[in-house]
Amino acid sequence: MSLNLELSSWGSPTQADYLFKSNNAKALLAKLEFKDFEANDDFKFKPTKDSIGAVLANKKLKVGKEDYTLLALAIRGGGYESEWGSNLTLGTSGQHQGFDTASQDILTFLDSYIIKHKIQGKIKLWLTGYSRAAATANLVAGSLNNGRTMPQVTLNPTDMYAFCFEPPAGTLESFEAKNDKHHNIVNIVNLNDIVTKVAPNSENFEFVRYGEDTTLPTKEDVGDTQYNLLRDRMLRELEQIESLNDYLLDEFKWKKISLIDKSMIVNDNSKDDILNDYLKTFINTFTAEELMNRDYYVRHHQEDLREIMAAVLGDAANKKIVYGREAFKILLDLKKISPQNLILKRPLLQKFGQLIGLDDLTELNSSALELLLDFMIKHPNLTVTLFENLQIIGNAHQPEICLAWLRSQDKNYTTPLPLLQHTRDNKQVEKNYYKTNVVVDGEEYGNILGGGVTAENEKAELYAIPSENGGFDGWMRDNELISTDLACDYTVTGEATLVAKISARGDDNAEK
């Protein structure tokens, strides 16, 4: 029921006037005999990058001989347009700035509601959120558990029920996030959902959630046999929900560039096709290479990325699908020009921006595009895997999927199956990342893709791309030939410099 309430609080797509965007939640809470419904001010206007919508209502309860007021607080987790930009507002220290600011706004709304409706005495709080709203709800609940009070009322920890669906992480372990007092916070996490990994918990960031995470079943956690049983039950529930979404997560495939295959992109059969592992690899590599630490991120990239995500996701329903082949061609074109050649570079940035759904190229989002393209050039296989699986990655965050999983284990809908003990540890494992520097000897005859940082003992992504009049001689390290293949099979054990030797076609041995 908590997820049903949360979904009702999303901005209604059938209402053009923002004053009526909360009508679905109002109708549901009325059916549940709640009164004094209110939407906060942010719900009544077009969302901005930092707004946060929420609804509140109350009803009287008697538990034994005690009188309570039950407050239902649902935070808008969808239909919020540009608010996604706040997900990337980390701040230099403390809790995630974007989520923390939103949580303080919600607590202020809660205070004013209690005062306005003259609520006094003991209360129970039913709190729910999805995605960004779940992270906000998590911090609201954590703040209340940590001693934050409300006017005129008393709230016992056992009387708070906080349900956070697919929440990004927004607090730190230093805030006693895993203390037993946060037992009243339930986090429902799909390990294949990239949104739950937005605020990284890698070194120098280390974001976590209040309370304990309950993960939806994955093949890696429960094994093939039980996963197939559980998935089939979930799919039956998904059919009962009015949804246009199929379940695509099992179709994820690692991809890699092929310089000999006409399709240019092929399956990478050397890797296990586990979406959760790919997402962790992508985010941890991007964090280590481009974001560095919170202070560096805030000073150099935060506003750029906020701008681009708000622009791209502000009208997400009308964005087209991007394929890896299109992105790969842009990377090749970029490598053909000098980084300082702004006249040739700007049209390619414009083309890439349009490819991902960015209509206008501004100074801010141009900087963010350069950051993204720099990473993509260094990590072409991570990039093409992302674009070739975009629909699948997006599918993992669809609320209907989460709802179907929960219904399939809810005795109100079906007879639950006992879940076996999880067999896989999902704790973050710290890894060392090392840079592979690549020097091109013979740039007039070709170029390379790859380099950048790679986790220790993993393969670096290195491709030599000779021009039509160029021939590839090989990869060198410390003046020793290590490979003559265009795709270099190189395992990273520390920082190193490799030389890609490219010469004029036909000159291979004539002058050597």
N, C-alpha and C positions, 0 to 999 in steps of 0.2 A: 504493500500500500504506500510505503514511503516513496518509492520510485514513481508510482502513479501520481502522487501529489506533486512531486518535483516536476514531472513532465507537464503537468497542467499549468505550472507557473512559468513556462516558457512564453516568450512573446508570441502571441497568436498570429499565424500567417494569414488568417482570414480577416483580420482587422487592420485597416490602413491607419486609423487614428490611434496614436499611442496612448490616449486616455483609456482605450478599451482593450489594449493588448493583454491585460491580465484577466479578461473575462472568464477564461476556462478555469483558472484557479478559484475564482469567485464562485462559479457554479458548483464545482466539486466540493468546496468547503461548506457551501450552503446545504448540499445533500448530506453532509456529515454532521449537520446541525451546529456548525460554528457560526458565530455572529461577529459583528463589528469588523467586517473585512476591510482591509486597507492595503493599497499598494504604495510603496514609497515614491518620492518625487522622481527619482531616476527612471522609474518604470513608465512615467507619464510623458517622457520626451525621447527624442531620437538618441540612442546610445552613443556615447563617446568612448575614447580609448580607456577611460578610467572610471566610467560610471558603473553602478552595480544595482540591479533591480531586485526587489524582494516583495513578498506579500505576507500579511499577518492576519490572523483571526483568532478568536478564543471561544471556549465553551466551559461551562461549569461542570465539575465532576465531584462525586463523593466516593472516596475510597475508604471502606470501613466506616469509621466515624469522623474521618477528616474531610474537610472541604478543600478543593483545589480549583485553580483555574488552569486549564490546559491551553497553552499557546502553540499554535501551528505556524511555523516560520519556514517558508520555502523561498530559496534564493534562485533567481532566474539563471538557468544553466544552458539556455539555447534561445535562438532568435534574438541574440544580443549584438549582432553586427560587429562594429569596430571594437567592442570590449575585449576581443581576443588579444589586442595589443598589450593589455595589462599583464597578460601571462608572462611577457618578456621583460617586465620591470622588476629586476631582481634587487636592485639597491646594493650598496657597498658592504653592508653588514646587517646582522640581525635576521629577522624573519624576512621572507620574500616580500619586497616592498609593495608590489601590486596587490597581492592577496591580503597583506596585513592592512593596508589602507582600506581596502574593500570591507574587511572584517570590522574595522572600527566604524565605518559608515553603517553597517548592519546593526552593530550594537547601539549606536546612537538612535537609529530607527526604532529598535526594540525599547529603549528607554522612553522615548517620546510617546510610543504607543501605550505603554503601561501607564504613564502619567495621564494621557488624554482620556483613557477609558477607565481611569480610577481603579485599576486592578491592584488588589492588596492581598497580603497573606501568602500562603503557600502556592507555588505554581509548579506545573510540569511543563517542560519545553520539548516539543517535537520539532526537530530541525533537520532539514534535508537540502541537498544540493547535488548538482551533476557537473562534472568537468571543472571549469573555473569556479563555478558556484560551489562545487564540492570542496575545493581547496579553501574557499572563503568560509564555508560552514565549518571545516576542520579547525580553522584558526579561531572562529567564534567560540566553538565548544572548548578548545584548548584554553582560551582566555578565561572563560567562566570556570573551568576546572582549576585554573591557577589563581583564583581568588577575585576575579573581576565581579563586582556586585551590580545589581540593578535597583532602581528606586522602588520603595514601597513593598517589595516582595522578597521572599526567600526561596532559594532553589537548592534543594539537596542534590548532590551528584547522582544519586540513584533515580532521581526524577527527571533527568535529562536523557533524551534519546536522539543521538546525532547520527544520521545516515549520510555518508559521503560516497557518491557513486562516481567511479573513474576519476579520482582526484589527483591533480598534480601535487607534488610535495611543496610545503611552504614554510615549515619551521625547521629548527635545528635540534640535534640531540641535547645541546646545552640548555635547552628550554624544558628539560625533563620530559621530552615527547613520549618516551616509552615507559613512563612511570605508571604504576597500576591505577592511579587515580583517573587515568584516561580510558578506563574500561568501557565507559559509556559512549565511546566514539567508534563507530563501525565503518571501516573503509572497504568498499567493494572494488577490487582492482582487476582489470583484465591485463595480464602481463603483455599481451600483444598490442595494447593501446598506447600509441606514442604520446598521447596527451598526459598520461600518468608519469611520463619521464621528462616532461618539459623542463622543470627545474631540476638540474642534474644532481645526483648524489655522489658524483665522482670527486676526486681530490680537489681541494680549493673551493668547493661549493658545498657539498655534503648536506643537501636538503633532505628532510625526512617528513613523515606525517605524524600527527598526534594519534594515539591509539594503535590498534593492531589491524593489519591488512588481512582481509579474506580474499583469496584469489579465485577467479573463475577457473574452471577446469581447463587444462591444456594437456596435450598428448605427452609432453615432456614431464609433466608433474605426476600424472596418474597412470601412465602407460597406455598403450594402444587399445587394449581390450576394453578397459573401463571408459576411456575417453570416447570410444565409438558408441558405447551404450548411452552415456550421458549426452553426447552430441545429438544422437537421434531423438532423444526425449526433448532436448532443447529445440530442435528443428520442428517438432510437432507443435510446440508452443508458439514458435515464430510464425507458423502458418495461421494461427488463430489471431495474430495481431495484424492490424491494418498497416502493413509495411510494404514499401517497394524494394526493400533490401533483401538480397539473398545473403547466405553465409559464405564468405569467400576466404576466410583465414587459412584454411588448409591448402589453398592454391598458391601460397607464397613460394617463390623460387629466387635463390641467389642468382645474379646475372654477372656476366663479365664481357669485356670487349674482346672481339675477335678481329684480328687484322687480315684474316684469310677467308672468313666466311662472308658471303654476300650480305647477310642480314646485319652484320656488324656487331650484333649483341646475341650471346648464346647463354644457355644455362651453365652455371658454375657447379659442376658435379663433384668438385673437391670439398664442398661445404654441405653441412646438414641444413636442410631448408627449415630453419626455426626462426620465425619472425621476431620473437623476443630477443634472440641473440643478435640478429641483424640490427635491431633498433638500438640495443645497448652499444654495439660496436660503432654505429654511426654517431650517436650522440656523444659517447666518450671520446671518440677521435676528434670530432668537431670542437668539443670543449677544450681538449688538450692543445689543439693546434691554433684555433682562432680566438677562443674566449679567454684562455689563460687562467684568470681568477676574477673574482667579483669586481674588484676595483678597476682592473683593466677593461673588463667588459662594459662597465657603466661609463667609463670615460671615452671609450672608443666606438662602441657598437650598440649600446642599449637603445638610444633614441632612433638610430637608423632602422634597427630590426622592428621596433615598435611601429614605426611608420609603415614599413613594407607589409607587416602582417595585418595591420588594420586595413590597409588598402586592398590586399589580396582577399581577405576573408570578409570584408564588409559586404560583399555581394556574392558570397560563395556559391549560391545556388546556380548562378549563371556562368560559372567558370568551366572551361572545356578541359578534357582529359589531356595530359601531357605525356608523350611517349619518350622513352629513353633515347631513341634514335634521333629525335629532334634536338634534344639537349646535347647529345654527343657531337652533332654536326656544328653546333655553336661553339663548343669547346675547341674543335679543330680549327675553326675560323679564327678564334681568338689567339690561338698559338701561332698563327701565321703573321701576326702583326706585332709591332713593338708595343710594350705596355704604356709607353709615353705618347703613342700616336693617338691623341684624343679624337682626331677627325674620323679615323676608321673605327676606333673603339666604341664611340657613343652609339652608332647605329646597331652594333651587336648587343650592347647593353639594353637598348630599346627593344630589340627583337626578343631577347631573353625575358625581359619584363613582360612583354605582351604574351609570351609563351606561358608564363605562370599566372597570367590574369591581372597584370598591373597595367592600368590604362595610361598613366602619365608618368614620365621620367622626371623626378625632381632631384635636387641636390642630395637630399637625405636618402631617398630610396635608391639613388644611383650608387651611393656609397655602400649601402647594404647589398645591392646586386653584385658589386665588385667583390665584397667579402665572400658571398656565396659562390661566385664563379671561381675565385681563387681556390677555395676548398675543392670545388668540383674538378678543377684541372689537376689538382694533386691526388685526388681520389676518384678516378673515373669509374671504377667498378662499384664503389659505394653509391655513386651518383646514378648510374644507369639502373642499378637494382632498385633505388628509390623510385625513379620515374616509371619503370616497368611494373611496379607493384603499388602505384599510388591508390588505385581503387581498393585494393586489399587492405592497405594501411588505413585508409579512411573508413573502411567497413568496420574495423575493430572498435571504432569510437561511436558507432551508431547506437543510440539508446535502446532501440528495439532488440538488438542483440543482447545487451545487458539484461533487459526486462525478460526476454525469453529464457535466458540462463537461470534467472532467479525464480521464475514461475515453474521451471522444470524441477526445482528442488523445494517447492512450496506445497505443503500439505493441503492448502486451500485450492490448489489447481490439479495436483496429481499426488501419487504416492512416492515420496522421495526415495531415491536409492542411497544406501550408505556409501559415503565417500571413503576411499582408501587413503591411508596416510600418504601425503605428498612425498615423492621420492627424490625431488630435486631441490637443492638449496638455491634460493633466488637472491641471497644477499650479494651486495656489490663486492666484487673482488678487485682490490686495487692492482693496477698494472703499471709498469713503466712504459713510457712512450719515448721513442727515439726518432730523430729526424734523419731522413735519407736525402742528402743533398745530391743533386744531379747537375752535372756540367755537360753541355753539348759541345763536342769538338766537331765543328763543321755545320754551324747553324744555317749557312747559306744553302745547305743541301737537305735540311730536314729539322725536325724538332722532336720533343718528347711529351708524353703525358705521364703524370705520376710524381712521386717524391713525397714530400711532406712527412708528417709523423705517422708512425705505425706502432702498435703495441708489441712489446718484446716477444720474440719467437713466432710472430705472425708474418705473413708474406706481404712485402711492399708491392704497391701497384705501379709498375714501370713499363711503359710502352715506347718504343722508338718508332717514329713515323717519318721515314724518308720522303722527300719530295719526288716528283717524277724524274728529275735528273740526279737523284741521290741514291746511294747504296749504303746499307748498314754494315759496318765492320765488326761491331760487338760492344759489349759492356765491359768496362775496365774498373778494377778496384786496386789501388796501390800498384798501378802499372802492370797488373796481372789480368789476363782475359778470364772473365767468369762466365760469359754466355755470349753466344752469337744469335740467339733468338730475339725477334722483335719484342716479344713479351718476356721480360726478365723474371726468372724464377729465383727471387732473392729473399732469404729469411733474415729478418731484422734481429740483431743481437746487441746493437749499440748504435750510436751515431756514426754515420759513415758518409763518404763522398764517392759517388760513382760517376764515371765518364761514359757518355754515349758517343761513340765514334761514328760519324757519318761523313762519307766522302762522295765525290762526283762519281756517278755511275760509270763503271769501266776503268776507274783508277785504282781498283782494289790492290792489285799486286804490281802494276806496271812501274810504280815509282817507289816501291817499298823494298 
